[in-house]
């Protein structure tokens, strides 16, 4: 598992998807951290908040505040 520290405003603006795996995003510290999955937005605000999405679901994200979250973890 890789960890990433995201300063406020850091974002992946381009839509991305993974064809062969589910993806887990977990807020470890800081926040809020917004994940857009297909046509829905989820805002992670508290330690331990998470979102899981399946293969072929387009996603992008933005750190609304300074946040630490895993990068590249696929269960």
C-alpha positions in Angstrom: 0.0 0.0 0.0 1.3 3.5 -0.9 0.3 6.6 1.1 -0.1 10.0 -0.4 -0.2 13.4 1.4 -2.4 15.8 -0.6 -2.3 19.5 0.0 -5.6 21.4 -0.1 -6.6 21.8 -3.8 -4.6 18.8 -5.0 -6.8 17.0 -7.6 -7.0 14.4 -10.3 -9.3 16.3 -12.7 -9.2 13.6 -15.4 -11.6 10.7 -15.1 -9.9 7.4 -14.6 -11.1 3.8 -14.3 -9.6 0.4 -13.5 -11.0 -2.5 -15.6 -9.9 -5.4 -13.5 -10.2 -4.4 -9.8 -12.3 -2.8 -7.1 -10.7 0.3 -5.5 -10.8 1.4 -1.9 -10.1 5.0 -0.8 -9.7 5.6 2.9 -9.2 8.9 4.7 -6.4 8.5 7.2 -5.9 12.1 8.3 -7.1 15.6 7.5 -9.8 16.2 5.0 -12.2 16.7 3.6 -11.5 14.7 0.5 -14.0 14.4 -2.4 -14.3 11.4 -4.6 -16.4 11.6 -7.7 -17.5 8.1 -8.9 -19.5 8.0 -12.2 -22.4 10.5 -11.4 -22.1 10.6 -7.6 -19.8 12.6 -5.3 -18.7 11.3 -1.9 -17.0 13.6 0.6 -14.7 11.8 3.2 -14.6 14.0 6.3 -13.5 11.9 9.3 -10.7 9.5 10.1 -11.8 6.1 8.7 -14.3 7.3 6.2 -14.0 5.3 3.0 -15.5 4.6 -0.4 -15.3 1.4 -2.4 -16.0 1.3 -6.1 -15.9 -1.5 -8.7 -14.2 -2.2 -11.9 -15.0 0.1 -14.9 -16.3 2.9 -12.6 -14.9 6.2 -13.7 -13.5 8.3 -10.8 -11.6 11.4 -10.0 -10.8 13.1 -6.7 -9.9 16.4 -5.0 -8.4 17.2 -1.6 -10.7 19.9 -0.2 -8.3 20.3 2.7 -4.9 18.8 3.5 -5.5 15.0 3.6 -3.6 11.7 3.8 -5.1 8.8 1.9 -3.8 5.5 0.4 -2.7 5.7 -3.2 -2.8 2.5 -5.3 -4.4 0.1 -2.9 -6.7 -2.4 -4.6 -8.1 -5.2 -2.4 
